């Protein structure tokens, strides 16, 4: 949650490296007028240096790119004659966008989100994810282990061992 100078509050995404109580700034002034170049500050894309990292890329006042945990975009090239920039998106695609878009400096927080190990299916169930069912429980057209119509080859485990040896 961010508190503005006028007393209003708003929710925003935290940048990796910022901390609680940090003073953030939003500016459309050139870099020589910046007081602090820290992660979490919101600036125009025009004033970033080449190969800078940023997230929460705004297009027409909507945040469209680099919103997930740990993601970021990179500024590849600046074209001052057409007021456009070439950026590298988290998906690996290169996009040409306007220089007058606001971005948040740094990388989106919670960069270790993809390294979480979920212990059991019940944990994911409480998070709202659907369970994965077994191949044997499916129809023969959906999965090689599906149905009871196998006659040529026995059912095997994911490692290739015979699953039902005594039947």
C-alpha positions as CSV (number, residue, x, y, z in Angstrom):
1,X,0.0,0.0,0.0
2,X,1.3,3.4,-1.0
3,X,0.5,6.7,0.7
4,X,0.6,9.7,-1.6
5,X,1.5,13.3,-0.6
6,X,-2.1,14.4,-0.8
7,X,-3.1,11.7,1.8
8,X,-4.7,9.2,-0.4
9,X,-3.8,5.5,-0.4
10,X,-3.4,3.0,-3.3
11,X,-2.2,-0.6,-3.8
12,X,0.8,-1.2,-6.1
13,X,3.2,-4.0,-6.9
14,X,6.4,-4.0,-4.8
15,X,9.7,-3.9,-6.6
16,X,12.4,-6.4,-5.7
17,X,14.9,-4.6,-3.4
18,X,12.5,-2.1,-2.0
19,X,11.4,-2.2,1.6
20,X,8.6,-1.1,3.9
21,X,8.8,2.6,4.7
22,X,10.7,3.5,1.6
23,X,9.9,6.8,-0.1
24,X,8.9,6.3,-3.7
25,X,8.6,8.9,-6.4
26,X,6.7,9.3,-9.6
27,X,8.1,11.8,-12.1
28,X,8.0,12.8,-15.7
29,X,11.2,14.9,-15.5
30,X,14.5,14.0,-17.0
31,X,17.1,12.0,-15.2
32,X,19.1,15.0,-14.1
33,X,16.2,16.1,-11.9
34,X,15.8,12.7,-10.1
35,X,16.5,12.7,-6.4
36,X,16.7,8.9,-6.1
37,X,17.0,6.2,-8.8
38,X,15.7,3.3,-6.7
39,X,13.6,0.2,-7.5
40,X,9.9,1.0,-7.2
41,X,10.1,4.6,-8.7
42,X,7.7,5.2,-11.6
43,X,9.2,7.1,-14.5
44,X,8.7,7.7,-18.2
45,X,10.3,5.1,-20.5
46,X,12.0,8.0,-22.4
47,X,14.4,8.8,-19.5
48,X,15.7,5.2,-18.8
49,X,19.1,4.2,-19.9
50,X,19.7,1.5,-22.5
51,X,19.4,-2.1,-21.1
52,X,17.5,-0.9,-18.0
53,X,15.2,-3.3,-16.3
54,X,11.6,-2.3,-15.5
55,X,8.2,-3.9,-14.8
56,X,4.5,-2.7,-14.7
57,X,4.7,-1.4,-18.2
58,X,1.7,0.9,-18.8
59,X,0.0,1.2,-22.2
60,X,-2.9,3.7,-22.3
61,X,-3.1,3.8,-18.4
62,X,-3.4,0.0,-18.2
63,X,-0.6,-2.2,-16.9
64,X,-0.2,-4.9,-19.6
65,X,3.3,-6.3,-19.4
66,X,5.6,-7.8,-16.7
67,X,3.1,-8.0,-13.8
68,X,3.8,-11.5,-12.6
69,X,6.2,-12.4,-9.7
70,X,9.9,-12.0,-10.7
71,X,9.3,-10.8,-14.2
72,X,10.8,-7.7,-15.9
73,X,11.2,-6.1,-19.3
74,X,14.4,-4.7,-20.8
75,X,14.9,-1.5,-22.8
76,X,16.9,-2.5,-25.9
77,X,17.0,0.6,-28.1
78,X,15.7,4.2,-28.1
79,X,14.5,5.9,-31.4
80,X,14.3,9.6,-30.6
81,X,13.2,10.6,-34.2
82,X,10.0,8.6,-33.9
83,X,9.6,8.8,-30.1
84,X,9.5,5.0,-29.8
85,X,11.5,2.4,-27.9
86,X,12.3,-1.3,-28.6
87,X,11.7,-3.4,-25.5
88,X,12.2,-7.1,-24.7
89,X,9.2,-8.6,-23.0
90,X,9.4,-11.5,-20.5
91,X,8.1,-13.9,-23.1
92,X,11.2,-13.1,-25.3
93,X,9.3,-11.1,-27.9
94,X,10.6,-7.7,-29.0
95,X,8.0,-4.9,-29.2
96,X,8.2,-1.3,-30.3
97,X,6.3,1.0,-28.0
98,X,5.9,4.7,-27.3
99,X,8.6,6.5,-25.2
100,X,5.8,8.3,-23.2
101,X,4.7,5.2,-21.2
102,X,5.2,5.0,-17.5
103,X,7.1,2.1,-16.1
104,X,8.3,1.0,-12.6
105,X,12.1,0.7,-12.2
106,X,13.4,-2.7,-11.2
107,X,12.1,-6.2,-11.1
108,X,8.8,-7.4,-9.8
109,X,9.0,-8.8,-6.2
110,X,8.8,-12.4,-5.0
111,X,11.3,-13.6,-7.5
112,X,11.4,-17.1,-5.9
113,X,7.7,-17.8,-6.5
114,X,8.4,-20.4,-9.2
115,X,10.7,-22.4,-6.7
116,X,7.9,-23.2,-4.3
117,X,7.4,-26.9,-3.7
118,X,3.9,-27.9,-3.0
119,X,3.9,-30.9,-0.8
120,X,0.6,-32.6,-1.7
121,X,-2.4,-32.2,-3.9
122,X,-4.5,-30.9,-1.0
123,X,-2.4,-27.8,-0.8
124,X,-3.1,-26.9,-4.4
125,X,-6.8,-27.9,-3.9
126,X,-7.1,-25.2,-1.2
127,X,-5.4,-22.7,-3.5
128,X,-8.2,-23.3,-6.1
129,X,-6.2,-25.5,-8.6
130,X,-7.9,-28.6,-10.1
131,X,-6.5,-32.0,-9.3
132,X,-4.8,-34.1,-12.0
133,X,-6.4,-37.5,-12.6
134,X,-4.6,-40.7,-13.3
135,X,-4.3,-42.1,-16.8
136,X,-6.0,-45.4,-15.8
137,X,-9.1,-43.5,-14.9
138,X,-9.5,-42.1,-18.4
139,X,-10.9,-43.5,-21.6
140,X,-8.7,-45.4,-24.0
141,X,-8.9,-42.6,-26.6
142,X,-7.6,-40.0,-24.0
143,X,-4.6,-41.9,-22.5
144,X,-2.5,-45.0,-23.3
145,X,-3.4,-46.5,-19.8
146,X,-7.1,-45.7,-20.1
147,X,-10.0,-48.2,-20.0
148,X,-9.9,-51.9,-19.6
149,X,-9.5,-52.7,-23.3
150,X,-5.8,-53.4,-23.4
151,X,-4.9,-56.8,-24.6
152,X,-1.6,-56.5,-26.4
153,X,0.6,-54.8,-23.9
154,X,0.4,-54.6,-20.1
155,X,0.0,-51.3,-18.3
156,X,3.3,-49.6,-17.4
157,X,4.4,-47.1,-14.9
158,X,5.8,-43.7,-16.0
159,X,9.3,-45.3,-15.9
160,X,8.3,-48.2,-18.2
161,X,8.0,-50.9,-15.6
162,X,5.1,-53.3,-15.8
163,X,2.6,-51.9,-13.3
164,X,0.4,-55.0,-12.7
165,X,2.7,-58.0,-12.7
166,X,0.5,-60.5,-10.8
167,X,-2.8,-60.0,-12.6
